[in-house]
Amino acid sequence: MNKTLGCCCFLYNKTLNERIETYELLKEVDAVVLQRARRNLKSAYSNFYQSLKKSGNAGVPRYKAKQ
């Protein structure tokens, strides 16, 4: 039981730390650019689901590389 609680506590703290670090990183750049990236992803998934409905086979959105 103690091992289970310890693992849960560890995972919670690790995840919280990752979110805090990500938030700090995102505060360093322009918000407009981040909003645009989020809209692009939403659009990519919308296109994916529409394509899936029409043809039954479509590729999921892919990771973007730094440009």
C-alpha positions as CSV (number, residue, x, y, z in Angstrom):
1,M,0.0,0.0,0.0
2,N,2.8,2.4,0.9
3,K,4.6,1.6,-2.4
4,T,1.4,2.4,-4.3
5,L,0.9,5.7,-2.6
6,G,4.5,6.6,-3.1
7,C,4.3,5.9,-6.8
8,C,1.1,8.0,-7.1
9,C,2.8,10.8,-5.2
10,F,5.9,10.6,-7.4
11,L,3.9,10.6,-10.6
12,Y,1.7,13.5,-9.5
13,N,4.7,15.6,-8.5
14,K,6.6,14.8,-11.7
15,T,3.6,15.7,-13.9
16,L,3.1,18.9,-12.0
17,N,6.7,19.9,-12.5
18,E,6.5,19.2,-16.2
19,R,3.4,21.4,-16.5
20,I,5.0,24.2,-14.6
21,E,8.2,24.0,-16.8
22,T,6.1,24.0,-19.9
23,Y,4.0,27.0,-18.7
24,E,7.2,28.9,-18.0
25,L,8.5,28.1,-21.5
26,L,5.3,29.2,-23.2
27,K,5.4,32.5,-21.3
28,E,8.6,33.4,-23.1
29,V,7.2,33.6,-26.6
30,D,4.5,35.7,-28.3
31,A,0.9,34.5,-27.4
32,V,-0.3,35.2,-31.0
33,V,2.0,32.6,-32.4
34,L,0.9,30.0,-29.9
35,Q,-2.7,30.7,-30.6
36,R,-2.1,30.3,-34.3
37,A,-0.4,26.9,-33.7
38,R,-3.3,25.8,-31.6
39,R,-5.8,26.9,-34.3
40,N,-3.7,25.0,-37.0
41,L,-3.9,21.8,-35.0
42,K,-7.7,22.2,-34.5
43,S,-8.1,22.7,-38.2
44,A,-5.9,19.7,-39.0
45,Y,-8.1,17.4,-36.8
46,S,-11.3,18.9,-38.3
47,N,-10.0,18.1,-41.7
48,F,-8.9,14.6,-40.6
49,Y,-12.4,13.8,-39.2
50,Q,-14.2,15.2,-42.3
51,S,-11.9,13.2,-44.5
52,L,-12.6,10.1,-42.5
53,K,-16.3,10.5,-42.8
54,K,-16.1,10.9,-46.6
55,S,-13.6,8.3,-47.6
56,G,-13.2,6.1,-44.5
57,N,-9.4,6.4,-44.6
58,A,-7.3,9.4,-43.7
59,G,-4.0,10.1,-42.2
60,V,-3.9,11.6,-38.7
61,P,-2.2,15.0,-38.2
62,R,1.6,14.7,-38.0
63,Y,4.2,16.3,-35.8
64,K,5.6,19.6,-37.2
65,A,9.3,20.2,-37.4
66,K,11.0,23.5,-36.5
67,Q,11.3,25.7,-39.6
